[in-house]
């Protein structure tokens, strides 16, 4: 685990003598989770994506002209372990070859010194060529290879840095992008304007991954979003920009670069980095380098520290994380402990006390562009990210703090809860739902920009985040009869239900995640279990239970053409979500819940936790998935504890928002 030096001394394990079955499983998981708590009260588990980011980390270092043989060796160990038997690297464990991840991994291993005739390199090369070759990689990979002069700039769509001059009312401007796209695009605009060449001290190339020399390719493959009217429009715009961009006045270009630098400098965010996510951190560091910042420049030092903070050290392996997730890990662990330790939980209170001062109360982030008169009051996902607090974390923190004050009688969280609720309600979008970071971020035509081949340029309202906000309001006593925000939110979720009964999960895989979230929200705000939408959701979860008693779902359900849920082998976290969702809908005594609980008991490891090699978190559907190393630690404990509590308590009704 990264940052392992900060783990607290192990807590004294309670005696398991006399405990059997469910009680013993809960006690083991609780003890193990308490042992993972850091000395200051928080939790932080490693966050993994696919091979692309660790590979690109090596590439960025060689772009800068730097070499770290020991880090390259350990990252190479990690990349080799992720290689699948088919020879390539997938987006998710055991998945099919993903061209972009595979090209980057191969390139990084070659930089790290792996010989091209090594068996794993031969298998990778053959697999890439068998899938059409590196010409089929995505735009971001093409751009990185353009820096290394491996592909020409004609392989990359035009994005002029003069976009920085576009006013907020203009159909294409950075304020219409999601936060992650905004903070990533801005440094890339400068890099694309400068078209630098990587230092590449070892002069590594990968022409062997193409069927023809890459500079001889005249027509690069279209991206998946180049369809329909908007696809054709933006393709035409790209062609026009290629002709006119070289004619843009130097004065305008220089001032646009200056605006971009000012934008990023304001958001440097200490060693947590711009946006506190890998792409914007890495590209900002590269931008400073290209602009000639010396290594001892304060901004260069900060940018470099932010990149290195993402690196997880695990023995003889290392990998660069997409971001850090301490607030999310901490609050979800708190909920699990509050559920498991019914009388009191000093570990949960210590975690919430760590969270309390991290609430952003005195700074308006980018969200204020749409809500300038709203007072701040949210929490971020990472250690610090004041410009980009989010609705999901904020709602879940409020629910944990409310549970704790109801249990212990403390009033120290009252002000934090009040301010957070004010902010969450103020961030509701026009359609009644909530996005993660912004309001009404719904300029869907922008997803057809050739540059945005990931189709994730926006942060529109989604069922899972909206459900979390409703769960918070419901736990605090609001219903559709007492709150206009709740009424609008419920109406939004009713419209979002799919015909078979499920709801889409934007931030977790996928319909199980969305359906769990909504069933919890409906219970919290008083939508009765007999409501037709609730019954359809319950029936759907019952229908998709696996034969082993667990639940599992494949990422293919995220396909552009709606294909509904696609089954997969059971996982601990997805099973826990399904169980919690069914119990929220009043089904604690259903045989399916009992079978799900039995599945979790059976698959608990000797360390008290559950093994989960699968990725059940979502970064960008169809493009980028996440393995939260904490999910299999706190969600199963949460589900088992709630089952016990409802079976042994005075009511079978869930009294909490989630």
C-alpha positions in Angstrom: 0.0 0.0 0.0 1.3 3.4 -0.8 1.9 5.8 2.1 2.1 2.8 4.3 4.4 4.6 6.7 1.4 6.5 7.9 -0.7 3.4 9.0 -1.6 3.5 12.6 -0.4 0.9 15.1 -2.7 -2.2 14.8 -5.7 -2.0 17.1 -6.1 -4.8 19.6 -8.2 -7.4 17.8 -11.4 -8.4 19.7 -11.6 -12.0 20.7 -13.4 -14.2 18.2 -13.9 -16.8 20.8 -17.5 -18.1 20.7 -18.4 -16.2 17.5 -19.5 -18.3 14.6 -21.0 -17.7 11.1 -22.1 -14.2 10.3 -21.0 -12.6 13.6 -17.5 -14.0 13.2 -17.3 -12.8 9.6 -18.3 -9.3 10.7 -15.9 -9.3 13.6 -13.0 -10.4 11.3 -13.7 -7.8 8.7 -14.2 -5.0 11.3 -11.0 -5.8 13.0 -9.1 -5.9 9.7 -10.6 -2.6 8.6 -9.7 -0.9 11.8 -6.2 -2.1 11.4 -6.0 -0.3 8.0 -6.9 3.1 9.6 -4.1 5.6 9.4 -2.7 7.2 12.6 -4.6 10.5 12.0 -7.9 8.6 11.4 -8.2 8.5 7.7 -8.2 5.6 5.1 -6.4 5.6 1.8 -6.2 2.6 -0.5 -4.3 2.3 -3.8 -6.4 3.1 -6.8 -5.6 1.3 -10.0 -6.6 1.9 -13.6 -5.2 0.0 -16.7 -1.7 -0.2 -17.9 -1.9 3.1 -19.8 -1.1 5.5 -16.9 1.9 3.6 -15.4 3.2 3.3 -18.9 2.7 6.9 -19.7 4.5 7.9 -16.5 7.6 6.3 -17.9 7.0 8.1 -21.2 6.6 11.5 -19.5 9.9 11.0 -17.7 11.6 10.4 -21.0 9.8 13.3 -22.6 11.5 15.4 -19.9 14.8 13.8 -20.6 14.9 12.0 -17.3 15.6 8.4 -16.4 15.0 6.5 -13.2 16.2 2.9 -13.8 14.9 1.6 -10.5 11.5 3.1 -11.0 11.4 1.9 -14.6 12.3 -1.6 -13.5 9.6 -1.8 -10.9 7.0 -0.3 -13.1 8.0 -2.7 -15.8 7.4 -5.6 -13.3 3.9 -4.2 -12.8 3.2 -3.9 -16.5 4.4 -7.4 -17.3 2.1 -8.8 -14.6 -0.9 -7.0 -16.2 -0.2 -8.5 -19.6 -3.0 -11.0 -20.5 -2.4 -14.4 -22.2 -3.6 -13.0 -25.5 -0.5 -10.8 -25.5 -2.0 -7.4 -25.0 -3.2 -5.2 -22.2 -6.9 -4.7 -21.4 -9.0 -1.9 -19.8 -10.0 -4.3 -17.1 -8.5 -7.5 -15.7 -9.1 -10.5 -17.9 -10.4 -8.2 -20.6 -9.8 -8.1 -24.3 -6.8 -6.3 -25.9 -7.1 -2.5 -25.7 -5.0 -0.9 -28.4 -4.0 2.2 -26.6 -3.1 0.6 -23.3 -1.2 -2.1 -25.2 0.8 0.4 -27.4 1.7 2.4 -24.3 2.7 -0.6 -22.3 4.9 -2.0 -25.1 6.6 1.4 -25.6 7.2 1.8 -21.9 8.7 -1.6 -21.5 10.9 -0.9 -24.5 12.1 2.3 -22.9 12.7 0.4 -19.6 15.1 -1.9 -21.5 13.0 -5.0 -22.3 14.5 -6.5 -25.5 12.1 -6.6 -28.5 12.8 -10.3 -28.9 11.8 -11.2 -25.3 8.9 -13.6 -25.4 6.4 -11.2 -23.8 7.4 -8.4 -26.2 7.0 -10.7 -29.2 3.5 -11.8 -28.0 2.5 -8.2 -27.4 3.8 -7.1 -30.8 2.0 -9.9 -32.6 -1.2 -9.2 -30.7 -1.1 -5.5 -31.6 -0.5 -6.2 -35.3 -3.2 -8.9 -35.4 -5.7 -6.2 -34.2 -4.7 -3.9 -37.0 -1.7 -2.3 -35.5 -1.0 0.9 -33.5 -2.8 3.0 -36.1 -6.0 2.2 -34.2 -4.9 3.8 -30.9 -6.9 6.6 -29.4 -6.3 10.4 -29.7 -4.5 10.8 -26.4 -2.1 8.0 -27.3 -1.5 9.5 -30.8 -0.7 12.8 -29.2 1.9 11.3 -26.8 3.5 9.5 -29.7 3.5 12.7 -31.7 5.6 14.3 -29.0 8.1 11.4 -29.6 7.9 12.0 -33.4 6.6 8.5 -33.8 3.4 9.6 -35.5 2.9 12.9 -37.4 0.8 15.7 -36.1 -1.7 15.0 -38.9 -2.7 12.0 -36.8 -4.1 14.4 -34.1 -7.2 16.6 -34.4 -6.6 20.3 -34.3 -7.3 22.1 -31.0 -6.0 25.7 -31.3 -4.8 27.3 -28.0 -6.9 30.3 -29.1 -9.8 28.4 -27.5 -8.7 30.1 -24.3 -10.1 33.3 -25.7 -13.6 31.9 -26.3 -16.2 33.6 -24.1 -18.5 31.5 -21.9 -21.5 32.0 -24.2 -19.6 30.6 -27.2 -20.7 27.1 -28.2 -17.1 25.7 -27.7 -15.3 27.0 -24.7 -13.5 25.4 -21.7 -16.3 26.2 -19.3 -18.7 23.9 -21.2 -16.3 21.0 -20.5 -16.3 18.8 -17.4 -13.7 19.7 -14.9 -11.4 16.8 -15.8 -11.6 17.6 -19.5 -11.0 21.3 -18.8 -7.9 20.8 -16.7 -6.5 18.3 -19.1 -7.3 20.2 -22.3 -5.8 23.5 -21.2 -2.1 22.3 -20.9 -2.6 20.2 -24.0 -3.6 23.3 -25.9 -0.2 24.8 -25.2 1.7 21.6 -26.0 -0.2 21.2 -29.3 0.6 24.8 -30.2 4.3 24.3 -29.4 4.5 20.8 -30.9 7.6 19.9 -28.9 9.8 16.9 -29.4 10.5 14.6 -26.5 14.0 14.4 -25.3 13.8 10.6 -25.6 17.4 10.1 -24.4 17.5 6.4 -25.5 16.0 7.2 -28.9 13.3 4.5 -28.6 10.7 4.1 -31.3 7.9 1.6 -32.0 7.5 1.6 -35.8 7.3 -2.1 -35.6 3.8 -1.8 -34.2 2.5 -0.4 -37.5 1.8 -2.3 -40.7 3.2 0.6 -42.6 5.6 3.4 -41.4 3.4 5.7 -39.3 4.5 8.9 -41.0 3.3 7.3 -44.3 -0.3 7.0 -43.0 -2.4 9.5 -44.9 -5.8 8.9 -43.4 -6.0 8.0 -39.7 -9.1 6.1 -38.5 -12.1 8.0 -37.5 -13.1 8.0 -33.8 -16.3 6.4 -32.6 -18.0 9.7 -32.0 -17.5 11.0 -35.5 -21.1 10.1 -36.5 -24.3 12.0 -37.3 -24.7 15.7 -37.9 -22.3 16.9 -35.2 -19.7 14.3 -36.1 -19.7 15.5 -39.7 -19.7 19.1 -38.5 -16.7 18.8 -36.3 -14.8 16.8 -38.9 -15.3 19.6 -41.3 -14.3 22.1 -38.7 -11.1 20.2 -38.1 -10.2 20.2 -41.8 -10.8 24.0 -41.9 -8.7 24.6 -38.8 -5.8 22.7 -40.4 -5.7 25.3 -43.2 -6.2 28.4 -41.2 -4.5 27.7 -37.9 -1.0 28.5 -39.2 -2.3 32.0 -40.1 -3.5 32.9 -36.6 -1.7 36.1 -35.4 1.3 35.5 -33.2 0.0 38.1 -30.7 -3.3 36.3 -30.2 -1.5 32.9 -29.8 0.9 34.3 -27.3 -1.9 35.8 -25.2 -3.8 32.6 -25.4 -0.8 30.7 -24.1 -0.5 33.2 -21.3 -4.1 32.7 -20.4 -3.6 28.9 -20.3 -0.6 29.3 -18.0 -2.4 31.6 -15.7 -5.4 29.2 -15.5 -3.1 26.3 -14.5 -0.9 28.3 -12.2 -4.0 29.4 -10.2 -5.0 25.7 -9.9 -1.6 24.2 -9.1 -3.0 22.9 -5.8 0.3 22.2 -4.1 1.6 18.7 -4.3 -2.0 17.4 -4.9 -1.7 18.9 -8.4 -3.9 20.5 -11.0 -7.3 18.9 -10.7 -5.6 16.3 -8.5 -5.8 13.8 -11.4 -3.0 12.3 -13.4 -3.6 13.7 -16.9 -3.7 17.4 -15.9 -0.8 16.9 -13.5 1.4 15.3 -16.1 0.5 17.6 -19.0 1.0 20.7 -16.8 4.5 19.5 -15.9 5.3 18.9 -19.5 3.9 22.3 -20.4 6.1 24.1 -17.9 9.1 22.1 -19.3 8.3 23.1 -22.9 7.9 26.8 -21.9 11.4 26.7 -20.5 10.8 26.7 -16.8 14.0 25.6 -15.0 13.9 22.6 -12.7 14.2 24.8 -9.7 11.3 27.1 -10.6 8.7 26.9 -7.8 5.9 26.0 -10.1 8.0 23.3 -11.7 8.9 21.9 -8.3 5.2 21.8 -7.2 4.1 20.2 -10.5 6.8 17.5 -10.2 5.9 16.7 -6.6 2.3 16.3 -7.6 3.2 13.7 -10.2 5.4 11.7 -7.8 2.8 11.7 -5.1 0.6 9.5 -7.4 3.2 6.7 -7.5 2.3 3.7 -5.4 5.2 1.6 -4.1 4.4 -2.1 -3.6 7.6 -4.0 -3.0 9.3 -4.8 -6.3 6.4 -3.2 -8.2 5.4 0.4 -8.7 2.6 2.1 -10.6 1.3 5.6 -11.1 -2.3 6.0 -9.9 -4.9 8.0 -11.8 -5.5 10.0 -8.6 -5.8 9.4 -4.9 -9.1 8.6 -3.2 -8.6 9.3 0.6 -11.9 11.2 1.2 -14.0 8.6 -0.6 -12.1 5.7 1.1 -12.4 7.3 4.5 -16.1 8.1 4.4 -17.1 4.7 2.9 -15.0 2.9 5.6 -16.8 5.1 8.2 -20.2 3.9 7.0 -19.1 0.3 7.1 -17.8 0.8 10.7 -20.9 2.6 11.8 -23.0 -0.3 10.5 -20.7 -3.0 12.0 -20.2 -1.4 15.4 -23.8 -0.7 16.5 -23.2 0.9 19.9 -20.3 3.2 19.2 -17.4 3.4 16.8 -14.4 5.4 17.9 -12.7 4.5 14.6 -15.6 6.0 12.5 -15.6 9.1 14.7 -11.8 9.5 14.3 -12.3 9.2 10.5 -15.0 11.8 10.5 -13.0 14.2 12.6 -10.2 13.9 10.0 -12.8 14.8 7.3 -14.3 17.7 9.1 -11.6 20.4 8.4 -11.3 19.3 4.8 -14.7 20.8 4.0 -14.3 23.7 1.6 -16.2 26.6 3.2 -14.3 29.7 2.0 -13.5 29.1 -1.6 -15.7 29.1 -4.7 -14.3 26.6 -7.3 -15.1 26.3 -11.0 -18.7 25.2 -10.2 -19.3 28.9 -9.2 -19.2 29.9 -12.9 -22.8 28.5 -13.1 -23.7 29.2 -9.4 -21.9 32.4 -8.5 -24.2 33.3 -5.6 -24.1 29.9 -3.9 -22.0 29.5 -0.8 -19.4 26.7 -0.9 -19.7 23.7 1.4 -18.5 20.5 -0.3 -15.7 17.9 0.1 -13.4 16.8 -2.6 -12.4 13.2 -3.6 -8.7 13.7 -3.0 -6.7 15.1 -0.1 -7.1 18.6 -1.5 -8.9 19.8 -4.6 -10.6 23.0 -3.6 -11.5 24.0 -7.2 -13.3 20.7 -7.7 -15.3 19.5 -4.7 -18.0 17.0 -5.7 -21.6 16.1 -4.9 -21.1 12.4 -4.4 -18.4 12.7 -1.7 -20.2 15.6 0.0 -23.5 13.7 0.3 -21.9 10.6 1.6 -19.9 12.6 4.2 -23.0 14.3 5.4 -24.8 11.0 5.9 -21.9 9.6 7.9 -21.7 12.7 10.1 -25.5 12.6 10.6 -25.4 9.0 11.6 -22.7 9.7 14.1 -24.4 12.7 15.7 -27.6 10.6 16.0 -25.7 7.8 17.7 -23.5 9.8 20.0 -25.4 13.1 20.5 -22.4 15.2 19.4 -23.2 18.5 17.8 -19.7 19.2 16.3 -20.8 18.2 12.8 -23.9 20.4 12.7 -22.5 23.4 10.9 -20.7 21.3 8.4 -23.9 19.4 7.6 -25.9 22.6 7.3 -23.4 24.2 4.8 -23.0 21.0 2.8 -26.8 20.6 2.4 -27.1 24.2 1.2 -24.4 23.6 -1.4 -25.8 20.3 -2.6 -29.4 21.7 -3.0 -27.9 24.7 -4.8 -26.1 22.4 -7.3 -29.2 20.7 -8.6 -29.5 20.8 -12.4 -32.4 22.0 -14.4 -33.7 18.5 -15.1 -33.9 17.6 -11.4 -30.7 15.5 -11.3 -27.2 16.1 -10.0 -23.9 15.8 -11.8 -20.7 15.1 -10.0 -19.0 18.5 -10.2 -21.0 20.9 -12.2 -24.5 22.2 -12.9 -26.2 21.6 -16.3 -23.0 20.4 -17.9 -25.0 19.1 -20.8 -23.6 20.4 -24.1 -23.8 16.9 -25.5 -22.7 18.0 -29.0 -19.2 18.5 -27.6 -18.8 14.8 -27.3 -18.5 14.6 -31.1 -15.4 16.7 -31.2 -12.7 14.5 -32.8 -10.4 15.3 -29.9 -12.9 13.8 -27.5 -12.9 10.3 -28.8 -13.4 9.0 -25.3 -16.9 10.5 -25.4 -16.5 11.8 -21.8 -16.0 15.5 -22.2 -19.1 16.3 -20.0 -20.4 15.9 -16.5 -24.2 15.7 -16.9 -26.6 14.6 -14.2 -26.6 10.9 -13.6 -28.8 8.5 -11.6 -26.1 7.4 -9.2 -25.0 10.8 -8.1 -28.6 12.1 -8.0 -29.5 9.1 -5.8 -26.8 9.9 -3.4 -27.9 13.5 -3.1 -31.5 12.4 -2.5 -30.3 9.8 0.0 -28.7 12.6 2.0 -31.8 14.7 2.0 -34.0 11.8 2.9 -31.8 10.8 5.8 -32.1 14.3 7.1 -35.9 14.0 7.0 -36.9 15.5 3.7 -39.5 14.0 1.4 -41.1 14.9 -1.9 -43.9 16.5 0.2 -41.6 18.8 2.2 -38.8 19.5 -0.4 -39.0 20.8 -3.9 -35.5 19.5 -4.5 -36.5 16.0 -3.5 -39.7 16.1 -5.6 -37.7 17.1 -8.7 -35.0 14.6 -7.9 -37.5 11.7 -7.6 -39.2 12.7 -10.8 -35.7 12.7 -12.5 -34.9 9.2 -11.3 -38.3 7.8 -12.3 -37.7 9.0 -15.8 -34.2 7.5 -15.8 -35.3 3.9 -15.0 -34.6 1.5 -17.9 -37.5 -0.7 -19.1 -36.2 -3.8 -17.4 -36.0 -2.1 -14.1 -32.4 -1.0 -13.6 -30.7 2.4 -13.4 -27.4 3.4 -15.1 -24.4 3.6 -12.9 -21.9 6.3 -14.2 -19.3 5.9 -11.5 -19.5 2.2 -10.8 -20.0 -0.9 -13.0 -22.8 -0.4 -13.9 -26.5 -1.1 -13.6 -26.0 -2.9 -10.3 -24.3 0.2 -9.0 -27.0 2.5 -10.3 -29.9 0.4 -9.1 -28.4 0.0 -5.6 -28.0 3.7 -5.3 -31.5 4.5 -6.4 -33.2 1.9 -4.3 -31.5 3.4 -1.2 -32.5 6.9 -2.2 -36.2 5.9 -2.8 -36.3 4.3 0.7 -34.7 7.4 2.3 -37.1 9.9 0.8 -40.2 7.8 1.5 -41.0 6.2 -1.9 -42.8 3.1 -0.7 -41.4 -0.4 -1.4 -44.7 -1.1 -3.2 -44.1 1.6 -5.8 -44.0 0.1 -9.3 -40.5 1.5 -10.0 -39.1 0.0 -6.8 -40.7 -3.4 -7.6 -39.2 -3.4 -11.1 -35.8 -2.6 -9.6 -36.1 -5.4 -7.1 -37.3 -7.9 -9.7 -34.4 -7.0 -11.9 -31.8 -7.5 -9.2 -33.4 -10.9 -8.3 -33.4 -12.0 -11.9 -29.7 -11.3 -12.4 -28.3 -13.1 -9.3 -25.7 -15.6 -10.2 -26.0 -19.3 -9.4 -23.3 -19.0 -6.7 -25.4 -16.5 -4.8 -23.4 -13.5 -5.7 -23.8 -10.7 -8.3 -21.4 -9.7 -11.1 -21.6 -7.5 -14.1 -19.4 -6.9 -17.1 -18.4 -3.5 -18.5 -19.9 -4.3 -21.9 -23.2 -2.9 -20.6 -21.7 0.6 -21.2 -21.8 0.1 -25.0 -22.9 3.1 -27.0 -25.9 1.2 -28.2 -27.8 0.3 -25.0 -27.5 -3.4 -24.4 -28.7 -3.7 -20.8 -26.8 -5.6 -18.1 -24.3 -8.2 -19.2 -23.4 -10.9 -16.6 -20.0 -11.7 -15.2 -18.6 -13.8 -12.4 -19.6 -12.6 -8.9 -17.6 -10.0 -7.1 -17.6 -9.0 -3.5 -18.4 -5.3 -4.0 -21.2 -5.9 -6.6 -22.7 -8.5 -4.4 -22.7 -6.1 -1.5 -24.4 -3.4 -3.6 -27.1 -5.7 -4.7 -27.8 -6.9 -1.1 -27.9 -3.4 0.3 -30.2 -2.3 -2.5 -32.6 -5.2 -1.9 -32.6 -4.6 1.8 -33.4 -0.9 1.2 -36.4 -2.0 -0.7 -37.7 -4.1 2.2 -36.4 -7.5 1.0 -34.1 -8.4 4.0 -36.0 -11.8 4.4 -35.9 -12.7 0.7 -34.0 -16.0 0.0 -31.9 -14.1 -2.6 -30.5 -11.9 0.1 -29.7 -14.9 2.3 -27.9 -16.5 -0.6 -25.9 -13.3 -1.2 -24.9 -13.1 2.4 -23.8 -16.8 2.3 -21.7 -16.0 -0.8 -19.9 -13.2 1.0 -19.3 -15.4 4.1 -18.0 -18.2 2.0 -15.5 -16.0 0.1 -14.1 -14.0 3.0 -10.3 -14.4 3.1 -8.3 -15.4 6.2 -7.3 -11.7 6.6 -10.9 -10.7 7.0 -11.2 -9.1 3.6 -12.3 -10.3 0.1 -10.2 -10.8 -3.0 -11.4 -8.8 -5.9 -9.2 -8.7 -9.0 -12.0 -7.2 -11.1 -12.5 -3.5 -11.7 -15.9 -2.4 -10.4 -15.3 1.4 -10.5 -15.7 3.5 -13.6 -13.6 6.5 -14.7 -15.0 6.9 -18.2 -17.5 4.4 -19.6 -16.0 2.3 -22.4 -12.6 3.9 -22.0 -11.2 3.9 -18.4 -12.1 1.8 -15.4 -10.9 1.7 -11.8 -10.1 -0.9 -9.2 -10.7 0.6 -5.8 -8.6 -1.5 -3.5 -10.9 -0.5 -0.6 -14.2 -1.7 -2.2 -13.7 -5.3 -1.3 -12.8 -4.3 2.3 -15.7 -2.0 3.3 -18.7 -2.8 1.1 -19.0 -6.5 2.0 -18.7 -5.6 5.7 -21.4 -3.0 5.3 -23.8 -5.5 3.7 -23.2 -8.2 6.2 -23.6 -5.9 9.1 -26.8 -4.4 7.8 -28.2 -7.8 7.3 -27.4 -8.8 10.8 -28.8 -5.5 12.2 -32.1 -5.8 10.4 -32.6 -9.4 11.3 -31.9 -8.7 14.9 -33.4 -5.3 15.3 -36.9 -4.0 16.0 -37.6 -3.1 12.4 -36.8 -4.5 9.0 -36.8 -1.0 7.5 -33.5 0.6 6.6 -33.3 3.9 8.5 -30.3 5.4 6.7 -29.8 7.0 3.4 -27.5 4.4 2.1 
